[in-house]
Amino acid sequence: MGQIRDLEHEWSRETAQRIATENTTLKQRVRQLATENRTLAERLEAARSNNRFADRRIAQLEARLLEHPAGSHRARNALGRAAASVRPRRGDAWQACAIMPPPADVMPVASPAAW
């Protein structure tokens, strides 16, 4: 009922201008929030994809480790490559990762072709 009463009132020029300005500001804020939401959704999807890849790779490497005795040279090399292969590509993400770097005596292989 209040909305009908508000529509029946005549608005002053200043009030109409203030409302139009507020409306424009709110529309800009909605656009900004929509863009931020889209960016965050894309980042979340990329993080989930990276996580799925890392999970699959870790599972593969764990299976390979079970095939070899723990003290063997091949097992130590597989561990080194495991740590190198699941590192995220972006610099900042590596610091947040819980994976330890390979031991100093194991040289990680950079390319998957060498596996």
PyMOL commands that set and color helices and strands:
alter all, ss='L'
color gray80, all
select helices_A, chain A and resi 2-8+13-67+73-85+91-96+112-114
alter helices_A, ss='H'
color red, helices_A
deselect
rebuild
show_as cartoon
